[in-house]
Amino acid sequence: MTKTANHKLSLLIIITVTSLALYLVFIITKSHQVDQYQRAYLSLTNDVIKAQEELYYFNHQDHKAYDRYSLQLVHAEVEANALYTGLQSNRSHWLKRMVISTNDVINQAKEINTSISTFVADLETLLRLKVSNEYSTLTTLLLEETLLDSLVSAEDKLYVSELTLKGALTRAPSEALQNNLTFRSLVNYISFRERIKDESTQKEKDISTNGVKEELAKQNRYWLEESETIKQHAFITMLLFALSIAAYFYLQLRERLLQTLAIKQELAASEKEKSTLALVAEHAQDAIVITDKDGYTTWVNNSFLALSGYAIAEVIGQKPGNILQGKDTSQDEVTRISDALKKGESIESELINYHKDGTPYWIDIAINPTFDANGNLQSFIAVERDSTKRKALEQDLAAAAELAEVSNKAKSTFLATMSHELRTPLNGILGMAQIIESNIQNQEHHKQIQVLLESGEHLLSLLNDILDFSKIEENKLELECAQFKFNDVINPIAHTYNQICTDQGLELIIENELNHNALFTGDKSRIRQIIFNLISNAVKFTHQGSINLSFKHTLTANSQQGVVMKIKDSGIGIREERLANIFDPFTQAESSTTRQYGGTGLGLAIVKQLVEMMNGHISAYSELGKGTEFTVTIALETTIEHASSQPLPFDNESHNHSSNNREHDTNKEAPQRLSGKVSHNNTESRHQQQALNILIVEDNKINALVAKTFCERQGHRASVTENGQLALERLKEDSFDLILMDNHMPVMDGVTATQAIRQQLRLSTVIFACTADIFQEAHDNFIQAGANYVLTKPIQEQGFIDAIQQHLPTIMENQTPTSTTNTKVIALTRHTQAAITELATTEAEINLVTMNQPCGHTSINDNLQHFIECAEESIGSLIIAYSAHNIELIHSHVLSIKTLGINFSILRLITSATEITKQTNNNQLPNIHALQQLINLLEVNIHQASRLMHSEISKDTQKNNN
């Protein structure tokens, strides 16, 4: 029996003993109660029997006897009622209810109580009858004597005697007797006497049949049986209690014996273990040293002697460090070990020891202190392992790793160089092809240029795949983490592939069920790359039907917010046995695929690794001949921004994505379904873009020509310099709105030039870096130097246009208000304080002479402050109203501005506002240039009002000082 089982059994016995003890207490309590009720009912029985017997021997002459008998009857009745009441009250007390809870005994007590009440009443009635009978008998005798004395007739006397004796006669009395009053009284008393006798007889019969004795006998038997049962239970309980106590002491004794036996076995095992440990320590391959608390050796094993070359006599009593350490032993490690030993702490180290013959060797050493029962330091045990071979191997591995690092760097340098060298001519090829494509009219020539573009883009795609895969293999691919809207990912895909699908006779369907106001945090460009790779495969392997893209909110397996994207096509499909390998690098679904469709087989491998880097999952389902569906789930932190009045990127006002004219709800809760050809309504806004003055810094003439042509095609002015040094000199003389900066150039490279522009020239001009290096390090260098954006060669015209659009607010912020009045604008903007300052002194009209307290204020400064607040509010409201194309609000705000101009006598402001209200009166959206001019006027007058306020404050200050 295990110790746990023994403990459980002891606990069970303790519970049993406790239960039996409680039951004994219960039995004793019950026995006491039963004994009380048994005695009470026996006493009641005696009282009833005694009362019934005493009635027949009742002395009617004794008046006190009558009182005693009545008290005896009352006592019996009260006692019976008290017993019944006591039993009944036990129901309301939980302990007494447990002791005596039988309903039968309570009902029996109730019956006894009722019977005794009846019995007592009958006895009292019988007693009264007996007294009445005695009285009537005596009265009859007296009347008889009186009549016998007074009567003369012997016959009458005989009649009276017989009547008195018998109580009734059949013959009638004489007429003289009938008229005798005494005789009449005698007859009445005799009649009364006889009636009492009859009632007494009946009452005695009732008393004899009352049954109270039987009921009492039954109740007494119940209590007697209950008493006997209690005695039996008490005997059994005492017996079990004694047995349990005996079992408990037996278990305790047994447990002590087992503990003693276990201690003996443990001692034997300990001795055996010590012997075994001594044997192990003696023959262990690791060297073991035991020292006292002061560090002097007390014991070593054979392995230590073999490792160190010393004899045991040379070691005992010595400090190990004194005989083992030498010139190459690290003193820092020795000091660290010494400090730990002084503190009585464990320590591990690696250091050089010396053999007796002077040969150095490396050891891994672990030293642990031992303590006595009182916690006092007793000794140290050191375990040493020869690590000389491992150290040599580590040195070899370090050398190999260094060589591998050199090889990786050489590989990276080669890839970067090849990327730059390939992308530089490719930039010229694709750039000139894009320029030529838009300029030729001949359809055949257009097709040939299209082939050139497609081939160049295919070459660029292969180059990107190889470089991306190389970066992923080297763990050098880093993901960006920035907020974006998913429409920024979907729009370029729609713009790129709608025309491609239309040309191939395919229908492109995009279902976007993402919240329009959702902001996602992640790498937008890599997500776009994933979708581009998958849709590119879908287009490549689909000859008819449709390609479906869907986007939905989801939760990942880790309950993170994310997006699920599905790309489904009706193409050639993939055999089931090939699905498991399609994500392997340089692998395609069929061996014939490469010959027929081309490709490196890296696209899906890159997609899978990008998805996994984003904590996502990709899966594929396909049926041969029916098509393939890829499902991509990626984790993206999602937040919802407040709804904007701006039109949504995919609403029916900005794009028409349905060649079949399907109507789709643009409510943000409804999914967006986009199909067919995209209508690029951004053409008009492109022509409205402000003409910029752009400086191109590029040493390659072909790339410079491409960049300049791109700029001029958009209506911008472009100048070219060959290196960074010439760019700095040019910037000292002229101002530019935008700088396109190449990376690798003679004299001064792009990164150095960008740093000089920011740090030396202190210019905030927007800089677009242009580099053929696709590694993140090159991009980061440019950004750290001060570039606003990095364009990767070969530059795509649309990408260049998008970059300008993205940074246009910053470009315009660096311009003066004057320049904005002479060029076209695409959005209403505010200007910086520096830009406003140049125009404020010439175009501002607000002055102190014509103001005349237009607002009713007594202070000039209050009037000027009122103008500034109203003008600032009007500018903000006007920009918001125009962005929402709300003509009614624009009209209202312009009227307010006109009123402001009238109040402060600003004629140009009044004229400009009047011209705009002419357009809004016709429910026509005002010209954006006129609105920008109105904002410019407000800004310069705000600036002038601020100057006037400062001037007035200075005057007041001088007056106060004087």
QUIBEL-V386781 format. One record per helix or strand of 2 or more residues. SS is the DSSP state (H for helix, E for strand). FROM is the first residue (numbers start at 1). LEN is the number of residues. If there is no record, write none. Layout:
<<SS | FROM | LEN> <SS | FROM | LEN>>
//
This chain:
<<H | 3 | 54> <H | 63 | 30> <H | 94 | 6> <H | 103 | 48> <H | 154 | 13> <H | 175 | 4> <H | 181 | 28> <H | 212 | 72> <E | 287 | 6> <E | 297 | 4> <H | 302 | 7> <H | 312 | 4> <H | 320 | 5> <H | 331 | 12> <E | 347 | 8> <E | 360 | 12> <E | 377 | 10> <H | 388 | 52> <H | 443 | 31> <E | 482 | 3> <H | 487 | 17> <E | 506 | 7> <E | 518 | 5> <H | 524 | 17> <E | 545 | 11> <E | 561 | 9> <H | 576 | 4> <H | 591 | 7> <H | 603 | 11> <E | 617 | 7> <E | 627 | 9> <E | 637 | 4> <E | 672 | 4> <H | 682 | 7> <E | 693 | 5> <H | 701 | 13> <E | 717 | 5> <H | 724 | 10> <E | 738 | 5> <H | 750 | 10> <E | 766 | 6> <H | 776 | 10> <E | 789 | 4> <H | 797 | 17> <H | 817 | 5> <H | 833 | 11> <H | 860 | 24> <H | 887 | 17> <H | 907 | 15> <H | 928 | 34>>
//
